[in-house]
């Protein structure tokens, strides 16, 4: 995200409205096939990526960027559903979230996504995974996912956005920050809508009809902007921002499976 022409103190305020890091919650036994990779990105800063490998080495891998207030371990309960697709799941964390160190900021948020993609490629090669790589982002994670889809298309085969936002100013307003009055514009954000316009790879967008944090029109705007001629949209009725997977039921993973089938 660009911080040029913006007071650093203002961007600190914006960051405090956007980022809600938290540690892992206490969980029971680890999900089958799960392992963590901690990789150093700068002195005293490590990011965690949590892998859930499918049995089939030729299965696709989904590089997943989680939502705000979440950690990689939050996806342990859903891992088996991804593995049954079949697909491996690699959940990348942000600085300060879960097992990752450092503090999240606009300076590093999108740059770290590139480091996560590079690291995932190394780990997948080491584990002899040969399937295509898909990037997926939920909510806040839509920004790093779209950053990679727009700029690293040669390294990716597909894109999935769940509960994503097109424009950052309305999101900040919902979160209680008067962005417009403070002089924050879309040029200071991740510019998700503009990046989506550069995406032509197979794309799936999923959004809850009653999302109270990122309204449905944001998902629709991303869908309209996407350049994939066969793009798909899953509208989940009677669901909000945080229960979309449960409310969608089998349709959630059926839609992902259908996207993966397009990869050949």
Secondary structure, DSSP 8 states (H G I E B T S, - for coil): ---TTS-HHHHHHHHHHH---------SS--TTEEEEEEEEETTEEEEEEEE--S-TTSEEEEEE--TT--GGGGHHHHHHHHTTTEEEEEE--TTSTT--S---TTTHHHHHHHHHHHHHHHHHHTT--S-EEEEEETTHHHHHHHHHHH-GGG-SEEEEES--S-HHHHHHHTT--HHHHT--GGGS--HHHHHTT--SEEEEEEETT-SSS-HHHHHHHHHH---TT-EEEEETT--TTSHHHHHTHHHHHHHHHHHHTT-
